[in-house]
């Protein structure tokens, strides 16, 4: 029940800014059109392999929508600000685990962005570019599971970035490092298979493909659902580190008299 209440409050609080968010959706659509135009130009003079220009359009459209539920979460889930104001001491003292609090609020944010950003953007792309939809129900089920795990991985990363501010005070720079890496090696700008060999190796050894590349290619039917096992391992690993870092944070607060 508490999980639902915290998630719902975050969802409802975002409803006050729907107008501003619609403007951001328009900006996202413009960027999507730019990427499509660039790849259409490349496809007119170069061979794009199995994806081809039409395939790249579908790839970009879904990627652009997914980005709103995996790449644009609040920096550090607001923990950095709590550390600066001292609110973090009260958050840790509450009967609910800090990770559970922030996770619940983040899911409310993800749900809002799915309804008001992911869906509107992809629906517009669907009609503008005459995209096709998957024919198999299983594709939607696997894609949904991939998106849930992708969002969870992103939440965990932001949570750890927020916790680091307990030791550094300022962790926003890590938010931007994470953002830059996710754009480069998640398959957003360039499909992973087209990256240089050394960068492709780094990408596949990181959690970033699970946040964009795997969900998109599952939706387009280009990879097998078995890749979700990789995403599951990242989810388990990040959960462990989030809980461990929270314990270290609690000890630091106790030592400082928080």
Secondary structure, DSSP 8 states (H G I E B T S, - for coil): -HHHHHHHHHHHHHGGGHHHHHHHHHHHHHHHHHHHHHHHHHHHHS--TTTHHHHHHHHHHHHHHHHHHHT-S-GGGGHHHHHHHTHHHHHHHSSS-HHHHHHHHHHHHHHHHIIIIIHHHHHHHHHHTT----S-HHHHHHHHHHHHHHHHHHHHHHHHHHHHHHHHS--HHHHHHHHHHHHHHSSSSS-GGGS-HHHHHHHHTSSHHHHTHHHHHHHTT-S-GGGHHHHHHHHHHHHHHHHHHHHHHHHHHHHTT-
